[in-house]
Amino acid sequence: MTATPSVIQVRVNDKPVECPQGHSLTALLKTLDMPLQATAVALNDDIVTRSEWDSTQLKTGDRIALFQAIAGG
């Protein structure tokens, strides 16, 4: 029998989202089809720099706010 990966629940822009335990911010953004180059991320009210996305693992109850750059005048 193969073990089923644990699933955790986080909140993304105030909406519940389930993801595998140990998911990184980068993996979450890819799962959500977010453009990596035009997105800023806050985790539990703290901005996370892009260089930290791969090493930042999500935990149950984390609050993620995603911001997208919008071009225009």
Residue, then its C-alpha position, 0 to 999 in steps of 0.5 A: m500500500t502506498a502512503t497518501p501524502s498529508v494535505i493541509q489547508v491554507r488561505v489564499n486571498d481569504k479563500p481556503v486552499e488545500c495543498p500537500q504538506g511541505h508545499s513551497l510557495t513556488a509550488l503553490l503559485k504554480t498550482l494556482d497558475m500564477p505568473l511568477q514574474a508578476t506576483a508579490v507574496a505576503l505570508n502571514d502579513d510578512i512580504v516574502t522575497r522571491s529568492e525565499w519562495d522555494s525554501t518557504q514551506l507552507k503550514t496549516g493555517d498559513r495566510i497567503a496574500l497574492f498581488q499581481a502587477i498590472a500594467g497601464g496608466 
